[in-house]
């Protein structure tokens, strides 16, 4: 299958807003992307282009929050290369959107492991991690990013998928390849660790507003 050239997926200087939860299955149990998958497998260039435009914001938003905005472009391109190469082997055991999220998470986590470096602050993450404080606060945003770096990879992934991307635990578990109970447990531990790490900063923010 010829791979279309992957152009820039970044549409703005700031990371895109958290993507809407991916469609999983239609009410009759079918994948809503079934026709698109078939066309892509035939090598239809228009279908490949449609797939790219349909999922580029979701992929870019997810890898931005896991791998960081500085590396998001590189990781997102890697994800789409994996998608184009893997479509022929995609069996449809899960929805196409779920499979793409899984590829995105795996690529982002692998990249973080290979090339760890500080991230630029992210308003959405700051709002989730410390909702009592203003997300626009540059100090808090920077602290959130540093604290996220201290979380185990599994904790960080489920925190981003559930609290930022808005996915259910069922979807998180399918994407991460774990049980629903494990997803819930890891999210609970991730939130607790974030509260522990951010506690003094959030308290400082609250105190400042009460003066």
C-alpha positions as CSV (number, residue, x, y, z in Angstrom):
1,X,0.0,0.0,0.0
2,X,1.4,3.4,-0.9
3,X,1.6,5.7,2.1
4,X,0.4,9.2,1.4
5,X,2.8,12.0,2.5
6,X,2.0,12.9,6.1
7,X,1.9,16.7,6.3
8,X,2.0,18.8,9.4
9,X,-0.7,17.8,11.9
10,X,-0.3,20.9,14.1
11,X,-2.9,23.5,13.3
12,X,-1.9,26.0,16.0
13,X,0.9,26.9,18.3
14,X,-1.0,25.6,21.3
15,X,-2.0,21.9,21.7
16,X,-5.6,21.3,20.4
17,X,-8.4,21.0,22.9
18,X,-9.0,17.5,24.2
19,X,-10.5,15.4,21.4
20,X,-14.0,14.0,21.6
21,X,-14.2,10.4,22.8
22,X,-13.6,8.1,19.8
23,X,-16.6,6.3,18.4
24,X,-16.3,2.6,19.2
25,X,-19.2,0.6,17.8
26,X,-22.5,1.5,16.2
27,X,-25.7,0.3,17.9
28,X,-25.7,-2.8,15.7
29,X,-22.2,-3.6,16.8
30,X,-20.4,-2.7,13.6
31,X,-17.5,-0.3,13.2
32,X,-18.7,3.0,11.8
33,X,-15.4,3.2,9.8
34,X,-15.9,-0.2,8.1
35,X,-16.3,1.3,4.6
36,X,-13.3,3.6,5.1
37,X,-11.2,0.6,6.3
38,X,-12.2,-1.4,3.1
39,X,-11.3,1.5,0.8
40,X,-8.0,2.1,2.5
41,X,-7.1,-1.6,2.1
42,X,-7.8,-1.3,-1.6
43,X,-5.2,1.5,-1.6
44,X,-7.7,4.3,-2.5
45,X,-5.7,7.5,-2.0
46,X,-8.9,9.5,-1.2
47,X,-9.8,7.1,1.6
48,X,-6.3,7.3,3.1
49,X,-6.5,11.1,3.0
50,X,-9.9,11.0,4.6
51,X,-8.6,8.7,7.4
52,X,-5.8,11.2,8.0
53,X,-8.1,14.2,8.3
54,X,-10.6,12.3,10.3
55,X,-8.1,11.3,13.0
56,X,-5.3,13.8,12.9
57,X,-6.6,16.1,15.6
58,X,-7.3,13.1,17.9
59,X,-3.9,11.7,17.4
60,X,-2.1,15.0,17.7
61,X,-4.0,15.9,20.9
62,X,-3.2,12.6,22.5
63,X,0.5,12.5,21.7
64,X,0.9,16.1,22.6
65,X,-0.2,15.4,26.2
66,X,1.9,12.3,26.5
67,X,5.1,13.0,24.6
68,X,4.9,16.8,24.9
69,X,4.3,19.6,22.3
70,X,7.9,19.7,21.3
71,X,7.9,16.1,20.0
72,X,4.2,15.8,19.1
73,X,4.7,16.4,15.4
74,X,7.3,13.7,15.1
75,X,5.3,11.2,17.1
76,X,2.1,11.9,15.2
77,X,3.8,11.3,11.9
78,X,5.2,8.0,13.3
79,X,1.6,7.0,14.4
80,X,0.2,7.6,10.9
81,X,3.0,5.6,9.3
82,X,2.1,2.7,11.7
83,X,-1.6,3.1,10.8
84,X,-1.0,3.0,7.0
85,X,1.4,0.0,7.4
86,X,-0.9,-1.9,9.8
87,X,-4.3,-1.5,8.0
88,X,-3.7,-4.6,6.0
89,X,-3.4,-6.6,9.2
90,X,-6.2,-4.8,11.1
91,X,-8.7,-7.6,12.0
92,X,-11.5,-5.4,13.3
93,X,-11.5,-7.0,16.8
94,X,-11.8,-3.5,18.1
95,X,-13.1,-0.3,16.5
96,X,-10.7,1.5,14.2
97,X,-10.7,4.5,16.5
98,X,-9.7,2.3,19.5
99,X,-6.9,0.7,17.5
100,X,-5.6,4.2,16.4
101,X,-5.7,5.4,20.0
102,X,-3.7,2.3,21.1
103,X,-1.1,3.0,18.4
104,X,-0.9,6.6,19.5
105,X,-0.5,5.8,23.2
106,X,2.2,3.2,22.5
107,X,4.1,5.4,20.1
108,X,4.0,8.4,22.6
109,X,5.1,6.3,25.6
110,X,7.9,4.7,23.6
111,X,9.1,8.2,22.5
112,X,9.0,9.4,26.1
113,X,11.1,6.5,27.2
114,X,13.6,7.0,24.5
115,X,13.9,10.8,24.7
116,X,12.6,12.2,28.0
117,X,12.6,15.9,28.2
118,X,10.6,18.7,29.8
119,X,7.2,19.5,28.3
120,X,5.7,22.9,27.6
121,X,2.8,23.6,30.0
122,X,-0.7,22.4,29.0
123,X,-3.8,24.3,30.1
124,X,-6.0,21.2,29.9
125,X,-3.8,19.1,32.0
126,X,-3.5,21.8,34.6
127,X,-7.3,22.2,34.8
128,X,-7.7,18.4,35.4
129,X,-4.9,18.0,37.9
130,X,-5.8,21.1,40.0
131,X,-9.3,22.3,39.2
132,X,-9.4,24.6,42.1
133,X,-6.6,26.8,40.6
134,X,-6.7,28.8,37.4
135,X,-5.5,26.8,34.5
136,X,-3.9,29.9,33.0
137,X,-1.4,30.2,36.0
138,X,2.0,29.6,34.3
139,X,3.6,28.4,37.6
140,X,0.9,25.8,38.2
141,X,0.9,24.6,34.6
142,X,4.7,24.1,34.7
143,X,4.4,22.2,38.0
144,X,1.7,20.0,36.6
145,X,4.0,19.0,33.7
146,X,6.9,18.3,36.0
147,X,4.6,16.2,38.3
148,X,3.2,14.2,35.4
149,X,6.8,13.3,34.5
150,X,7.1,11.6,37.9
151,X,4.1,9.3,37.3
152,X,4.6,5.7,36.1
153,X,3.9,5.5,32.4
154,X,0.7,3.5,33.0
155,X,-0.7,6.0,35.5
156,X,0.1,8.9,33.1
157,X,-1.5,7.2,30.1
158,X,-4.8,6.5,31.9
159,X,-4.9,9.9,33.5
160,X,-4.6,11.6,30.0
161,X,-7.1,9.1,28.4
162,X,-9.7,9.3,31.0
163,X,-9.5,12.8,32.5
164,X,-8.2,14.8,29.5
165,X,-9.5,12.9,26.5
166,X,-12.8,11.9,28.3
167,X,-12.8,8.2,27.5
168,X,-14.6,5.7,29.7
169,X,-12.8,3.1,31.7
170,X,-14.0,0.4,29.2
171,X,-12.3,2.3,26.4
172,X,-9.2,3.0,28.4
173,X,-8.9,-0.7,29.3
174,X,-9.2,-1.7,25.6
175,X,-6.7,0.8,24.5
176,X,-4.2,0.1,27.2
177,X,-4.7,-3.7,27.1
178,X,-5.7,-4.1,30.7
179,X,-8.8,-4.9,32.8
180,X,-11.4,-2.2,33.6
181,X,-10.6,-2.7,37.2
182,X,-6.9,-2.0,36.5
183,X,-7.8,1.2,34.6
184,X,-9.8,2.4,37.6
185,X,-7.1,1.5,40.1
186,X,-4.4,3.2,38.1
187,X,-6.5,6.3,37.7
188,X,-7.2,6.5,41.4
189,X,-3.5,6.1,42.2
190,X,-2.5,8.6,39.5
191,X,-4.9,11.2,40.9
192,X,-3.7,10.5,44.4
193,X,-0.1,10.9,43.4
194,X,-0.8,14.1,41.5
195,X,-2.7,15.5,44.6
196,X,0.3,14.6,46.8
197,X,2.8,16.2,44.5
198,X,0.7,19.3,43.8
199,X,-0.7,19.7,47.3
200,X,1.5,22.6,48.5
201,X,1.0,24.4,45.2
202,X,-2.7,24.1,45.1
203,X,-2.9,25.2,48.7
204,X,-0.8,28.2,47.8
205,X,-3.1,29.1,45.0
206,X,-6.2,28.8,47.2
207,X,-4.5,31.0,49.9
208,X,-3.7,33.6,47.4
209,X,-7.3,34.0,46.2
210,X,-8.5,34.2,49.8
211,X,-6.3,37.1,50.7
